[in-house]
């Protein structure tokens, strides 16, 4: 038999830190000031604007607190920290890497004309075949011409040195 009790108003508006600190335990280590700053970062406010809005001593103090928040959350930028905090505040848990959807492979307009690990057979479109044919038709004669000119130049230089 389960009993229900009315939820006191103090618990009804509790912060996510008290309800789901298991999702990202690092977020629980943020101070209230850092949380306020991160909310403002999500609104695309810079340090000077944040300092003016919160009555902070200076924008450098804001920068220092945001750097501490970055270190606590283990991210590189203030916007990444704000995104992690916002996701935690909404109650969104990040996917485990094993459950994350696979990233799409990069698509190139000019896939190589030889088999690769991504495409074991030649899967070129007719436009790619035409492009590779044009590239080979232009580059091959230029390369052969340059090699021939280098060979002739070396022959002339060697004969000139012998004289």
N, C-alpha and C positions, 0 to 999 in steps of 0.2 A: 504494500500500500504506500503510495507516494504522496507526500504532502507538498503543496505549493505555498509559497509565502510571497507576499508583495515585495517587490524590489525597492529598496530605499533609493531616494533620488541621488544620493551620493554615489551609489553603485551604477545607476542607470546611465550616467554620463562618464563612465570611467574611460581612461585612455587605453589605447591598444596595448601599451606596455604592460598593463596589469592583467589583460585578458589573453594575450597571445604572444608572450615573450619567447615562445619556443620557435616561432617562425624565423626570426632573425634576432638572436640574443644580443647582438652587438648594438642594435638600435636602442635597447633598454639602457645602454650606458650613456646615451646622449643627454646633455643637460637641457632644461626647458628653453634656455636662451638659444642653444644650437638648433633645437627643433623649430623655434620661431624663425631663425635666420634661414633655415632650409625651406620653410614654407614660402618665404619671400623670394628665395632663389628660384623656386618653381614659377613664380610670377614674373620672372626675368628682371628682377631688380639687381642693380649693381651694389657694391659695398657702400658707396656713399649714400645711395638712396635708402639702403637698409639701416644705416647708422642714423639717418634723419628720421625715418619712420619709427624706430624703436627707442630713440633717445640715447643711443650708445655714445660713448666718449668720442670715438673716431672710427673712420672706415678701416683703419689698420686693426683695431680690436675686432671688428667684424671678420676681417680676413683671417686673423689668428684663430678665432672660434670655428670658422668654416674649415680651416686646415686641420684643426683637431678633430672635427667631425669626419673629414675625409679619412684621417688615420684610424679613427674608431671603426668606421664602416669598411675600411680596406679598399677604397676606390681612389681614382686618380684626380677626378675633377669635382668641383662643387656641384655641378649639375647632376653628375652620376649619384652623388651622395643624396641630393634632393629627390631624385627618382627612387632610390632605394627606400628612403624614409617615407615618401608618399605611398609607395606600394605597401609598405609595412602598415602605414596608417589606415589604408583601405582594407587591410587584411588579406592582401594577395601574397601568396607564398610563391617563391621562385621554383621553377621546375628543377628537378634533379637532373644532372647531365644525361643520365641514362634514359630519362623520359622526354628530353628536349627533342623537338622535331629536327630532322636533319637539315643542315643548311643547303641551300641550292648551289649547284656547281656553277662556277663562273662561265658565262656564255661569251664566246668570242665570235666576232664576225668572220675571222679568218682562222678556222680550225686547221691544225696541221694536216697535210695530206697523207700522213702515215698513221698507222694504228697507234693508239695510246691506251693507257690504263682505263680512261674514262670511256673510250669508244674503241673496242677491239677490232671493229671492221670499219671500212671507209664509209662514213655516213655524210659525205659532203653534198650540199645542194648543188644544183647546176650553176648557180651564181658563184659559189665558192670554187668550183672546178674551173670556171672561166677566169676567175681572178687569179688562181694559182697558175693557170696556163699562161696568162699574160705576164705575171711576175717572172716566171721561168723563162719565157720567150724574150723578155727584155734583159734580165740580169745575166743570163748565160752568154750572149754575144758580147756584152760589155765586159764581163769577167775575162773571157777569152781574148778580147782585144787588149785589155790592160796587161794580161800576162804576156801576150806576144810582144807588146811594146817594151815591157821590162826586159824580156829576153834579148830583143834587138839592141836595146840600149846597153845592156851588159856586154854584148859582143863587141859593139863599137868601143866601149871603154877599155875592154881588155886588149883590143888591137891597138888602141891609141897608147896604152901604157907600154906595149912591147916596142913601139917605135922609138 
